[in-house]
């Protein structure tokens, strides 16, 4: 009788081996994958990446008739400096441990009035300056928000939209 039971068991095992898809239930796994795909698609909408466009300075000189003037904003630990490519024109110290972005914007707006055709500027940074400060300075160099007299609506005016980055001397 023991032999008969063994043969019967072996016959059942061969049925298992040949038709395994009837034994494995893939429905829970497909449910999990469906929920995962939907979750990833929904969360992908909320993630955004901002890309800042920068221009890379070239070593080639400009045309012979152009004045040799460059707008440079130097971010130092002590404060901000505005230079013309050869010398420092203005220094803006920190206020309460923060960079004075408003004063920088006003000075760059006056500089833009003197050179309305100028569109490029260079932001130079000392090592160990936080990335957040770089973005604040770049935003101030790129454009300024002004309000007309008696109006609450802010108007953005482009200053120097073509920005190059570098290390401070």
Helices and strands as residue ranges (DSSP letters): H 2-18, G 20-22, H 27-46, E 72-75, E 79-83, E 88-93, H 101-114, E 120-125, H 131-142, E 143-147, E 154-158, E 162-167
